Amino acid sequence: MPKDNHLQKSSRITKPRSVPKYAHYRLDPVVIRKTGGLLGNLFAQDWVNPGQIVRNLPEHRIRSTGPKDCLQLLSNCFEEIANTSSIPKPVATFASRCTLYLTTKQFERQFIDSYRGMRVELNESEYVKKRKNIIEKSKILSVDVTESCLDTLREDIKHDMEATNEACSTKNLRKDTDLDSKKEGLCSEKKICNEELKEVEEDWWLNETSSGCTESNFIKRPSRDQFSPHKPKWTHAEVYRLQSSCIIAMNSTPTSLLPPDIINILESTRSDQFSCAALSKFPTLFNILKEILQYEQEGFPTKLWIEFNKASHWNTQERNLFQFICLTLTDFWGTCLQNIPQGDGERTFWCERSDYMVPLGRSDKFNRCEKMSNSHMASSLVPGVWQQGERRYMDGLGQTASQEEKIFMESSGGTSTENIDHVLGDSLKLVRLCTDALRAKIMDNRDASFSTAKKQEVYGVQCIVKTLTLTQASLYDKDKWLFLELRSAKLPSRWQEMPMWIKVFELMAQLYIGLLGQQVVEKTFQAECNQLLPVALTDSVRNMLRTSSLLG
């Protein structure tokens, strides 16, 4: 056939479609090995998708083979499938058509672009991995150097103290030879010497005698830092690793890793939780709530809703919060009447209590149990490669009427024991999803002012055993996110634990206040994006974050 005719025929090749019955057909392991694993576990319907094929290729193949050579191997792979007798005839026919489709310029161009993009991504991943290893080795080396310096310091201190003791002993011995004539002077100098020794011991030996420390380890790193059980957790290595892009401001975070202004904010939130500052903003409700929690179990719902009916003259926000509290306590009353023991599954609590876990307004909706985060998918999309990121699912997801993701919820294990590995994974997952939601929101509204963008917030709720922790993600500056602990509370499970609801409702009131504030921020944000409120280009998100890696 003449070359021109061949090109003309090739240009008329259309994208083949798999038979619906075999759209989700996968090659068996024998055929996969026979074809070099190029198609792996791909569905038949994805054999004509260059991006899916490239993402399915083994890493070593992408690193060691050029795109055109790999395309030729792929063509041979389809020919092998078409000629394999164990393959269903419709699938073999489809593979034969795929062989022809591979020769089109459209497929070749898309395949080569995806291939090169994936190679860049793999090289970047390798670079990040090597960089991380170098950082870890540097940290280990710095610890070794520090410990070596401490050993030297300890020996110097020991030598100085021995010299001080010897000097004092010599001085006392010399004065003993003339004790009768200089008795008063001796007593005075002894007192001064003892005070100096005591001061040195308190400063350097860290109360060695009282604490039982030995000479070899009187200066040592503490065995543990302050922490609270059943709270979100990150290793110090993770907090250190995230420092360049996100500040983890929790009660358990070492203050040495926090900026001074964040330390003040953290102390303020801790003080607010202690004094129930959020509930105090609804004084009438707070006073009635204290009385309600003293009611007996018998006839509780009747008394509760009588109080609610009396609140018809309250303002809308306070009445809505009271209604939420009444619904919650009514459900709790009914649960306490059940004699059936609750399960200890990961999502048992969320399934039985999800209706009152988050006080969403009427314009919001709540999804529970394995809801996928769309903002994470959008935020993790790689430009140029256009590869979809890993899918992330939540135990609970709160969205506004416009599908904006505002609340992410995770349950980290059962209600009896704490699974540390599960907690560590979920804690890191919440940071990622909350900041991804913020990133997606800001990327979609770059014409708004940077100051208003910093007021955008996304909330996380993590349940560990029977403790709820409320966190808030926001933009700290143009280079960092802030992930801040707002409230925590233990969840009651028996009627005798009714007073514990105060702290739970304090947490929910804080979340409710935050969501109300976000409605105001959203109106300003949209007005600025559309220039209803003037924004200077120099003050816009687009300008302020043009060199930032947060939106990359």
C-alpha positions as CSV (number, residue, x, y, z in Angstrom):
1,M,0.0,0.0,0.0
2,P,1.4,3.5,-0.9
3,K,2.5,5.6,2.1
4,D,0.1,8.4,1.3
5,N,-2.8,6.0,1.3
6,H,-1.7,4.5,4.6
7,L,-1.6,8.0,6.2
8,Q,-5.0,8.7,4.8
9,K,-6.4,5.5,6.2
10,S,-4.8,6.1,9.6
11,S,-6.3,9.5,9.8
12,R,-9.8,8.0,9.5
13,I,-9.2,5.6,12.5
14,T,-11.7,6.4,15.3
15,K,-11.5,5.7,19.0
16,P,-12.8,2.1,19.5
17,R,-15.3,1.4,22.2
18,S,-15.4,-1.8,24.3
19,V,-18.5,-4.0,24.4
20,P,-20.6,-3.0,27.4
21,K,-20.6,-6.5,28.7
22,Y,-16.7,-6.5,28.8
23,A,-16.2,-2.9,29.8
24,H,-14.8,-3.9,33.2
25,Y,-12.9,-7.0,31.9
26,R,-9.5,-7.4,33.4
27,L,-6.6,-9.6,32.1
28,D,-5.8,-12.6,34.2
29,P,-2.4,-12.8,35.9
30,V,-1.0,-15.2,33.3
31,V,-1.7,-12.8,30.5
32,I,-0.5,-9.8,32.5
33,R,2.9,-11.5,33.0
34,K,3.0,-12.5,29.3
35,T,2.5,-9.0,28.2
36,G,5.0,-7.4,30.5
37,G,2.5,-6.0,33.0
38,L,1.9,-2.9,30.8
39,L,-1.9,-3.0,31.2
40,G,-1.9,-4.5,34.7
41,N,-5.3,-4.4,36.3
42,L,-6.8,-1.8,33.9
43,F,-10.4,-2.3,32.8
44,A,-10.8,-2.9,29.1
45,Q,-12.6,0.4,28.7
46,D,-9.5,2.2,29.8
47,W,-7.2,0.6,27.2
48,V,-7.9,3.6,24.9
49,N,-7.2,6.2,27.6
50,P,-3.5,7.3,27.4
51,G,-3.5,8.9,30.9
52,Q,-4.9,5.8,32.6
53,I,-2.4,3.6,30.7
54,V,0.6,5.7,31.8
55,R,-0.6,5.8,35.4
56,N,-0.8,2.1,35.4
57,L,2.8,1.5,34.0
58,P,5.4,0.2,36.4
59,E,7.8,2.9,37.7
60,H,10.9,1.1,36.5
61,R,9.4,1.0,32.9
62,I,8.8,4.8,32.9
63,R,12.3,5.5,34.2
64,S,14.2,3.1,31.9
65,T,12.2,3.3,28.6
66,G,11.5,6.3,26.3
67,P,7.9,7.1,25.4
68,K,8.0,6.0,21.8
69,D,9.7,2.7,22.7
70,C,7.0,2.1,25.4
71,L,4.4,2.9,22.8
72,Q,5.8,0.2,20.6
73,L,5.8,-2.3,23.5
74,L,2.2,-1.4,24.1
75,S,1.3,-2.1,20.5
76,N,3.0,-5.5,20.8
77,C,1.0,-6.0,24.0
78,F,-2.3,-5.5,22.3
79,E,-1.3,-7.8,19.4
80,E,-0.5,-10.5,22.0
81,I,-3.9,-10.1,23.6
82,A,-5.6,-10.2,20.2
83,N,-3.9,-13.5,19.4
84,T,-4.4,-15.2,22.8
85,S,-7.0,-18.0,22.6
86,S,-8.0,-17.7,26.3
87,I,-9.2,-14.1,25.7
88,P,-13.0,-13.7,24.9
89,K,-13.5,-12.9,21.3
90,P,-15.1,-9.5,21.8
91,V,-12.1,-8.5,24.0
92,A,-9.6,-9.8,21.4
93,T,-11.4,-7.8,18.7
94,F,-11.3,-4.7,20.8
95,A,-7.6,-5.2,21.5
96,S,-6.9,-5.5,17.7
97,R,-8.7,-2.2,17.2
98,C,-6.7,-0.6,20.0
99,T,-3.6,-1.6,18.1
100,L,-4.7,0.5,15.2
101,Y,-5.8,3.4,17.4
102,L,-2.3,3.5,18.9
103,T,-1.0,4.7,15.5
104,T,-3.1,7.9,15.5
105,K,-1.4,11.2,16.1
106,Q,-4.0,12.1,18.8
107,F,-3.2,9.0,20.9
108,E,0.5,9.3,20.4
109,R,0.6,13.0,21.4
110,Q,-1.5,12.4,24.5
111,F,0.5,9.3,25.5
112,I,3.9,11.1,25.1
113,D,2.7,14.1,27.1
114,S,1.3,12.0,29.9
115,Y,4.5,9.8,29.8
116,R,6.8,12.8,30.1
117,G,4.6,14.4,32.8
118,M,4.7,11.2,34.8
119,R,8.5,10.9,34.5
120,V,8.8,14.5,35.8
121,E,6.6,13.6,38.7
122,L,8.6,10.5,39.5
123,N,11.8,12.4,39.4
124,E,10.3,15.1,41.7
125,S,9.1,12.3,44.1
126,E,12.6,10.9,44.1
127,Y,14.1,14.3,44.8
128,V,11.7,14.9,47.7
129,K,12.5,11.5,49.1
130,K,16.3,12.1,48.9
131,R,15.8,15.6,50.4
132,K,13.8,14.1,53.2
133,N,16.5,11.5,53.9
134,I,19.2,14.2,54.0
135,I,17.1,16.2,56.4
136,E,16.5,13.2,58.7
137,K,20.3,12.4,58.6
138,S,21.0,16.0,59.5
139,K,18.6,15.9,62.4
140,I,20.2,12.7,63.7
141,L,23.6,14.3,63.3
142,S,22.5,17.5,65.1
143,V,21.2,15.4,68.0
144,D,24.5,13.5,68.2
145,V,26.5,16.8,68.2
146,T,24.2,18.2,70.9
147,E,24.5,15.2,73.1
148,S,28.3,15.3,72.7
149,C,28.3,19.0,73.7
150,L,26.2,18.1,76.7
151,D,28.6,15.4,77.8
152,T,31.5,17.9,77.6
153,L,29.4,20.5,79.5
154,R,28.6,17.9,82.2
155,E,32.2,17.1,82.7
156,D,33.1,20.8,82.9
157,I,30.4,21.3,85.5
158,K,31.5,18.3,87.5
159,H,35.1,19.5,87.4
160,D,34.1,23.0,88.5
161,M,32.0,21.7,91.4
162,E,34.7,19.4,92.6
163,A,37.1,22.3,92.5
164,T,34.6,24.4,94.5
165,N,34.2,21.7,97.1
166,E,37.9,21.3,97.4
167,A,38.4,25.1,97.8
168,C,35.7,25.2,100.5
169,S,37.2,22.2,102.3
170,T,40.7,23.8,102.2
171,K,39.3,27.1,103.5
172,N,37.4,25.4,106.3
173,L,40.5,23.4,107.3
174,R,42.7,26.5,107.4
175,K,40.2,28.3,109.6
176,D,39.9,25.4,112.0
177,T,43.5,26.0,113.1
178,D,42.5,29.3,114.5
179,L,38.9,28.4,115.5
180,D,38.9,30.2,118.9
181,S,40.0,33.6,117.5
182,K,37.9,33.6,114.2
183,K,34.8,31.6,115.2
184,E,32.3,34.2,114.0
185,G,34.1,34.7,110.6
186,L,34.2,30.9,110.0
187,C,30.4,30.5,110.5
188,S,29.7,33.4,108.2
189,E,31.9,32.0,105.4
190,K,30.5,28.5,105.8
191,K,27.0,29.9,105.3
192,I,28.0,31.8,102.2
193,C,29.8,28.7,100.8
194,N,26.8,26.4,101.4
195,E,24.5,28.9,99.8
196,E,26.7,29.1,96.7
197,L,26.8,25.3,96.5
198,K,23.1,25.0,96.9
199,E,22.5,27.5,94.1
200,V,24.9,25.6,91.7
201,E,23.1,22.3,92.6
202,E,19.7,23.7,91.9
203,D,20.7,25.2,88.6
204,W,22.8,22.4,87.2
205,W,22.1,19.1,89.0
206,L,18.3,19.5,88.7
207,N,17.8,18.2,92.3
208,E,19.8,15.1,91.7
209,T,19.4,13.8,95.2
210,S,15.6,14.2,95.4
211,S,14.9,12.9,91.9
212,G,17.2,9.9,92.2
213,C,19.2,10.8,89.1
214,T,22.7,9.2,88.9
215,E,25.9,11.1,88.0
216,S,25.9,9.6,84.5
217,N,22.4,10.9,83.4
218,F,21.6,13.9,85.5
219,I,21.3,16.0,82.3
220,K,19.0,14.2,79.9
221,R,16.1,14.7,77.5
222,P,12.7,14.3,79.1
223,S,11.1,10.9,78.5
224,R,7.8,12.5,77.4
225,D,6.2,15.8,76.6
226,Q,2.9,17.2,77.8
227,F,0.0,15.4,76.1
228,S,-3.6,14.6,76.7
229,P,-5.0,11.1,76.1
230,H,-7.5,10.6,73.3
231,K,-6.6,13.7,71.4
232,P,-5.2,14.2,67.9
233,K,-1.6,13.3,67.6
234,W,1.4,14.1,65.4
235,T,4.9,12.9,65.9
236,H,7.4,15.7,66.5
237,A,9.1,14.7,63.2
238,E,5.8,15.3,61.4
239,V,5.2,18.7,63.0
240,Y,8.8,19.6,62.1
241,R,8.3,18.4,58.5
242,L,5.1,20.4,58.1
243,Q,6.6,23.5,59.6
244,S,7.5,25.0,56.3
245,S,3.9,24.9,55.0
246,C,1.6,24.5,58.0
247,I,1.7,25.4,61.7
248,I,0.2,22.6,63.9
249,A,-1.0,24.5,67.0
250,M,-2.3,22.0,69.5
251,N,-2.0,21.8,73.2
252,S,0.5,19.0,72.8
253,T,2.7,20.9,70.3
254,P,6.1,21.9,71.7
255,T,6.1,25.7,72.2
256,S,9.5,25.8,70.6
257,L,7.9,25.0,67.3
258,L,5.2,27.7,67.6
259,P,5.5,31.5,66.8
260,P,4.8,33.8,69.8
261,D,1.5,35.1,68.5
262,I,0.2,31.5,68.0
263,I,1.2,30.6,71.6
264,N,-0.9,33.6,72.8
265,I,-3.8,32.4,70.6
266,L,-3.5,28.9,71.9
267,E,-3.5,30.1,75.5
268,S,-6.5,32.2,74.8
269,T,-8.5,29.3,73.4
270,R,-7.5,27.2,76.4
271,S,-8.8,29.9,78.7
272,D,-12.0,30.3,76.7
273,Q,-12.7,26.6,76.9
274,F,-12.2,26.7,80.7
275,S,-14.7,29.5,81.1
276,C,-17.2,28.2,78.5
277,A,-16.8,31.5,76.6
278,A,-18.8,30.3,73.6
279,L,-21.9,29.3,75.6
280,S,-21.5,32.6,77.6
281,K,-22.3,34.5,74.4
282,F,-25.8,33.0,74.8
283,P,-26.4,33.9,78.5
284,T,-30.1,33.1,78.7
285,L,-29.6,29.7,77.1
286,F,-26.5,29.0,79.3
287,N,-28.4,29.6,82.5
288,I,-31.4,27.4,81.5
289,L,-29.0,24.7,80.3
290,K,-27.4,24.5,83.8
291,E,-30.9,23.8,85.3
292,I,-31.9,21.3,82.6
293,L,-28.8,19.1,83.2
294,Q,-30.0,18.7,86.8
295,Y,-33.4,17.2,85.8
296,E,-34.2,13.6,86.7
297,Q,-34.5,11.0,83.9
298,E,-38.2,10.4,84.6
299,G,-40.3,12.7,82.5
300,F,-37.2,14.5,81.2
301,P,-38.4,15.2,77.5
302,T,-41.6,16.8,78.7
303,K,-39.8,19.2,81.0
304,L,-37.2,19.9,78.4
305,W,-39.6,20.9,75.6
306,I,-41.7,23.0,77.9
307,E,-38.6,25.1,78.5
308,F,-38.1,25.3,74.7
309,N,-41.6,26.5,74.1
310,K,-41.0,29.3,76.6
311,A,-38.1,30.5,74.4
312,S,-40.4,31.7,71.5
313,H,-39.3,35.3,72.1
314,W,-35.6,34.6,71.9
315,N,-33.5,35.8,69.0
316,T,-33.2,33.3,66.1
317,Q,-29.6,32.3,66.6
318,E,-30.0,31.5,70.3
319,R,-33.3,29.7,69.7
320,N,-31.8,27.6,66.9
321,L,-28.9,26.5,69.2
322,F,-31.4,25.7,72.0
323,Q,-33.4,23.6,69.6
324,F,-30.3,21.7,68.6
325,I,-29.5,21.1,72.3
326,C,-33.1,19.9,73.0
327,L,-32.9,17.4,70.1
328,T,-29.6,16.2,71.3
329,L,-30.6,15.6,74.9
330,T,-33.9,14.0,73.8
331,D,-32.0,11.5,71.7
332,F,-29.5,10.9,74.6
333,W,-32.4,10.3,77.0
334,G,-33.9,7.7,74.6
335,T,-30.5,6.0,74.2
336,C,-30.0,5.8,78.0
337,L,-33.3,3.8,78.3
338,Q,-32.0,1.1,76.0
339,N,-30.6,-2.0,77.7
340,I,-28.7,-3.2,74.5
341,P,-25.0,-2.6,74.9
342,Q,-23.5,-0.3,72.2
343,G,-21.0,-1.8,69.7
344,D,-17.4,-0.9,69.7
345,G,-16.9,-0.4,65.9
346,E,-15.1,2.6,64.4
347,R,-18.3,4.2,63.2
348,T,-20.8,3.0,65.8
349,F,-20.9,6.4,67.6
350,W,-21.1,8.4,64.4
351,C,-24.0,6.3,63.1
352,E,-26.0,6.6,66.3
353,R,-25.1,10.2,67.1
354,S,-24.3,11.9,63.7
355,D,-27.6,13.8,63.7
356,Y,-26.3,16.0,66.6
357,M,-22.6,15.9,66.0
358,V,-22.6,19.1,64.0
359,P,-25.0,22.0,64.4
360,L,-25.4,22.8,60.7
361,G,-27.8,25.6,59.7
362,R,-30.7,25.0,57.5
363,S,-28.7,25.9,54.4
364,D,-26.2,23.2,55.1
365,K,-26.2,19.4,54.7
366,F,-24.3,16.6,56.4
367,N,-23.1,13.4,54.9
368,R,-21.8,10.5,56.9
369,C,-19.8,7.3,56.5
370,E,-17.3,7.2,53.7
371,K,-18.0,10.5,51.8
372,M,-15.4,11.5,49.3
373,S,-13.8,14.9,49.5
374,N,-14.2,16.7,46.1
375,S,-12.0,19.6,47.3
376,H,-9.1,17.2,47.9
377,M,-9.5,15.8,44.3
378,A,-9.5,19.3,42.8
379,S,-6.6,20.5,45.0
380,S,-4.4,17.5,44.2
381,L,-4.8,17.7,40.4
382,V,-1.3,18.0,38.9
383,P,-1.2,20.7,36.2
384,G,0.3,19.6,32.9
385,V,-0.1,15.9,33.7
386,W,-3.7,16.4,34.8
387,Q,-3.5,13.3,36.9
388,Q,-6.3,12.9,39.5
389,G,-5.0,12.6,43.0
390,E,-5.7,9.9,45.5
391,R,-9.3,9.7,46.6
392,R,-9.9,10.5,50.3
393,Y,-13.1,9.4,52.2
394,M,-14.4,10.9,55.4
395,D,-16.5,9.5,58.2
396,G,-18.5,12.7,58.1
397,L,-18.6,15.7,55.8
398,G,-20.5,19.0,56.3
399,Q,-21.2,21.1,53.2
400,T,-23.0,24.3,52.5
401,A,-25.9,24.7,50.1
402,S,-23.3,25.5,47.4
403,Q,-21.5,22.2,48.0
404,E,-18.6,24.0,49.7
405,E,-16.9,21.6,52.2
406,K,-16.7,23.2,55.6
407,I,-16.5,20.4,58.2
408,F,-14.4,17.2,58.0
409,M,-15.1,14.5,60.6
410,E,-13.0,11.4,61.5
411,S,-13.6,8.6,63.9
412,S,-10.2,7.1,64.9
413,G,-11.1,3.6,66.2
414,G,-13.6,2.2,68.7
415,T,-14.9,3.6,72.0
416,S,-12.9,1.4,74.4
417,T,-9.2,1.6,73.5
418,E,-7.1,4.1,71.5
419,N,-5.4,2.8,68.4
420,I,-2.3,5.1,68.2
421,D,-1.5,4.3,64.5
422,H,-5.0,5.0,63.5
423,V,-5.0,8.3,65.4
424,L,-1.8,9.4,63.8
425,G,-3.0,8.6,60.4
426,D,-6.4,10.3,60.8
427,S,-4.8,13.4,62.5
428,L,-2.5,13.9,59.5
429,K,-5.4,13.2,57.1
430,L,-7.6,16.0,58.7
431,V,-4.7,18.5,58.2
432,R,-4.5,17.6,54.6
433,L,-8.2,17.6,53.8
434,C,-8.9,20.9,55.7
435,T,-6.0,22.7,54.0
436,D,-7.0,21.2,50.6
437,A,-10.5,22.6,51.1
438,L,-9.1,26.0,51.8
439,R,-6.8,25.8,48.9
440,A,-9.6,24.9,46.5
441,K,-11.7,27.7,47.8
442,I,-8.9,30.3,47.5
443,M,-7.8,29.1,44.1
444,D,-11.3,29.6,42.8
445,N,-11.5,33.2,44.2
446,R,-8.2,34.7,43.5
447,D,-9.6,38.2,42.8
448,A,-10.7,38.6,46.5
449,S,-8.5,40.5,49.0
450,F,-5.8,38.6,50.8
451,S,-7.1,39.9,54.2
452,T,-10.5,38.4,53.6
453,A,-8.9,35.1,52.4
454,K,-7.2,34.9,55.7
455,K,-10.6,34.9,57.4
456,Q,-11.8,31.8,55.5
457,E,-11.9,28.8,57.9
458,V,-12.5,25.1,57.6
459,Y,-13.2,22.9,60.6
460,G,-12.2,19.4,61.6
461,V,-13.8,17.2,64.2
462,Q,-12.0,14.1,65.4
463,C,-13.4,11.5,67.8
464,I,-10.9,9.3,69.7
465,V,-12.5,6.8,72.1
466,K,-15.0,9.2,73.7
467,T,-13.3,12.5,73.2
468,L,-14.2,15.1,70.6
469,T,-11.7,17.6,69.4
470,L,-12.6,20.6,67.3
471,T,-9.9,22.1,65.1
472,Q,-9.8,25.0,62.7
473,A,-7.7,25.5,59.5
474,S,-7.0,28.9,58.1
475,L,-4.4,30.9,56.2
476,Y,-1.7,32.1,58.5
477,D,0.4,34.1,56.0
478,K,1.3,33.8,52.3
479,D,3.5,30.8,53.0
480,K,1.8,28.8,55.7
481,W,-1.5,27.3,56.8
482,L,-2.6,27.3,60.5
483,F,-4.2,24.2,62.0
484,L,-5.5,25.3,65.5
485,E,-7.1,23.4,68.3
486,L,-10.3,25.2,69.5
487,R,-12.1,22.9,71.9
488,S,-12.2,19.4,73.2
489,A,-14.8,17.5,75.3
490,K,-15.5,14.0,76.6
491,L,-18.8,12.5,75.4
492,P,-21.2,11.2,78.1
493,S,-22.6,7.7,77.7
494,R,-24.6,7.3,80.9
495,W,-27.3,9.4,82.5
496,Q,-25.1,10.0,85.5
497,E,-22.7,11.8,83.2
498,M,-25.1,14.5,82.2
499,P,-22.9,17.4,83.5
500,M,-20.4,16.4,80.8
501,W,-22.7,17.9,78.2
502,I,-21.7,21.4,79.2
503,K,-18.3,21.0,77.6
504,V,-19.8,19.2,74.5
505,F,-22.2,22.0,74.0
506,E,-19.4,24.5,74.5
507,L,-17.6,22.8,71.6
508,M,-20.7,22.9,69.5
509,A,-21.5,26.5,70.3
510,Q,-18.0,27.5,69.3
511,L,-18.5,25.6,65.9
512,Y,-21.9,27.3,65.5
513,I,-20.5,30.7,66.1
514,G,-17.7,30.0,63.6
515,L,-20.2,28.9,60.9
516,L,-22.3,32.0,61.4
517,G,-19.2,34.1,61.1
518,Q,-18.2,32.3,57.9
519,Q,-21.5,33.3,56.3
520,V,-20.5,37.0,56.7
521,V,-17.0,36.3,55.4
522,E,-18.5,34.5,52.4
523,K,-20.6,37.5,51.4
524,T,-17.6,39.8,51.6
525,F,-15.5,37.3,49.7
526,Q,-18.0,37.0,46.8
527,A,-18.5,40.8,46.7
528,E,-14.7,41.3,46.4
529,C,-14.3,38.7,43.7
530,N,-16.9,40.5,41.6
531,Q,-15.6,44.0,42.4
532,L,-18.8,45.0,44.2
533,L,-16.3,45.9,46.9
534,P,-13.2,47.4,45.3
535,V,-10.0,45.5,45.8
536,A,-6.6,46.8,44.7
537,L,-4.6,44.4,42.5
538,T,-1.7,44.6,44.8
539,D,-3.9,43.5,47.7
540,S,-5.5,40.6,45.9
541,V,-4.9,36.9,46.5
542,R,-3.6,36.6,43.0
543,N,-0.8,39.1,43.7
544,M,0.0,38.2,47.3
545,L,0.3,34.4,46.6
546,R,1.9,34.6,43.1
547,T,5.2,33.3,44.5
548,S,3.7,31.1,47.2
549,S,3.8,27.3,47.1
550,L,0.5,27.0,49.0
551,L,-1.5,27.0,45.8
552,G,0.9,24.9,43.8
